[in-house]
Structures are given as structure tokens and as C-alpha cells.
Amino acid sequence: MSDQAPIYRLISHMKQHRSTMWLATLFSILNKIFDLAPPLLIGAAVDVVARQEESALSNYGYTDPKDQLILLSVLTVIIWFFESLFEYFYGVLWRNLAQTVQHELRLDAYSHIQELEMAWFSDQSKGELMSILNDDINQLERFLDKGANELLQVGTTVIVISAIFFYISPAIAIYSIIPIPIIIWGSFRFQSRIGPHYTEVRKEVGLLNALLSNNLSGISTIKSFTSEELEVERVRAASQAYREANRRAIRLSAAFVPLIRMAILVGFTATLLHGGFVTLNGGMEIASYSVMIFMMQRLLWPLTRLGETFDLY
């Protein structure tokens, strides 16, 4: 068994699809960049309404506030069009890539298992092997379909919004990004702790699948020996063990988002309060403050989905 992290082994396996992977990555990043533009447009609109002929857009030759609003409307249409277009492109590429890799890994895994010695099979559960060939590989497909894009877009969000914040106000930016290292550390810590629980879940579902498969294959024998009640009890015990393993995983998984929300609260409150004081004292424009408040939500709330992404991983 390799000590290399699963994500690196997966990327290594996908070498022949590198061009598709890079193209899908590019479209995911471009989609998120365009998705982050509307708060800037809102800030620009607030600036136009508040300062009119003295707004920032007047420096580019648009002195009439009505012309400025028309320009912002046109930019909004263009941005939304490209955002939707890039979302379509990355959706098609990631989904097709996920299906292709799923197909290849299933064939590779089956071919490898088929070449093993018979002695190896005597120590293995048929249900666990079916779980690997079916459930695990399907889970990998779901990760590539959704999880990879989520990670890329969260990373893009953090980089782009942090850069905007530091451009507007470095002091407020520092307060705003304080929770991010905590959230990222907590996410990796969560993944390291939840991993063994999901391994246990996979083991229990493998045993349950094996029992159900064997019982259905030997249903005539069960009826011949009138051992239906005994087999029901065996299935009940295996199903209960699977349920308990899931409960332990759920208990830890469900705690992730509430804890992350508390870290988010720190950053959002710091931006709201400190940024508001700076704006009241004339140190920052109202439009810039509006942008930072809108952007703060766009920066931190997606981080709560890291738990779901790590669940897929």
C-alpha cells in the first residue's frame, strides 16, 4: 500500500487526461472570477448614486450618472453571460472526466483482482470487494464531478477577495482573513479524524453486502433448514453494526459546519465593526465598505462547504 496521499495517486492516474483536467480547472477558476464581479458592480452603483459626477467611473469619461448606470448594466449582462458560459464548460468537462476515470479505475481494479492468487480470495469478503469495485469508485466519480470544482473555486475565492481587501484597506483585510487559516487547519484536521470512521463504515457495509449476497444465493438452503429467523438475526446484527458505524461518522461530520460558522462570525463581525468605524471617520468610501461587506460573505460562507467536500474525498 502506497503512503502517498490519495489525491496525488488520483492525479498520477489521470496523467493521460491532463489536458482535459487543466482545461476544466481553467474554466472553474474563470467562472469563479466572474462570479465575484457582481459585488464590485454593486459597490460601483452605490458610488454612482452617492457621489454622482464625482464617482470613480467619472475618471473614465462617463461624467453623467445615468451613463454610468447604463455602463454598469451592460457590464452586468456581459459578466453574467460569461459566468454562465464558463459554468457550462466546466460542468461538461468535469463530469465527462469523472465518468471516464470511473470507467478506467473500475476496469483496472477488476483486472488487478482477477490476476491475484486464489489464496488471497479466501481471506477477503466478497461484499467488501464489491464495495470497492462499486461504491468506492462511484464515490470517486462524485468527488471529481463536484468536489474538485468546489476546492478550486474556494481557493480562487480566497485569493481574489483577499487581494481586493488588501487593495481597499490592508488593516481591515488582516482582520477579515484571520479566520481563514483556522478554517483551513480545521478542515484538514477534520479530514484526518473523519477518515478512519468512513473506513469503518466501508468495512461494515462490505460485510453486510456479503451476507445479503450469500443469503440470497443460498435462499433454497436457508428454507430447507428452516433457518429464516436465524438469518434475519444475522442480517439485523450486521445492519446494526453498519448503522452504528455511520452514527459515529455522522456525529463528527455534523459538528464541522457549526464550528466553522463560529470562526466565520469572528471575521464577519470584525469587518462589519472595524470597517464601519473607518467609514464613519471618513477613512473609506461608503461604496468600498459596501463591497467589503458583500465580499466578506462571498469569502467565508463557501468555506462551510469544505466539510461536504472532504466527505466526498
ABEGO torsion letter per residue (X at the ends): XBABBAAAAAAAAAAAAAAAAAAAAAAAAAAAAAAAAAAAAAAAAAAAAAAEAABAAAAAGBABAAAAAAAAAAAAAAAAAAAAAAAAAAAAAAAAAAAAAAAAAAAAAAAAAAABBAAAAAABBAAAAAAAAAAAAAAAAAAAAAAAAAAAAAAAAAAAAAAAAAAABAAAAAAAAAAAAAAAAAAAAAAAAAAAAAAAAAAAAAAAAAAAAAAAAAAAAAAAAGAAAAAAAAAAAAAAAAAAAAAAAAAAAAAAAAAAAAAAAAAAAAAAAAAAAAAAAGABBAAAAAAAAAAAAAAAAAAAAAAAAAAAX
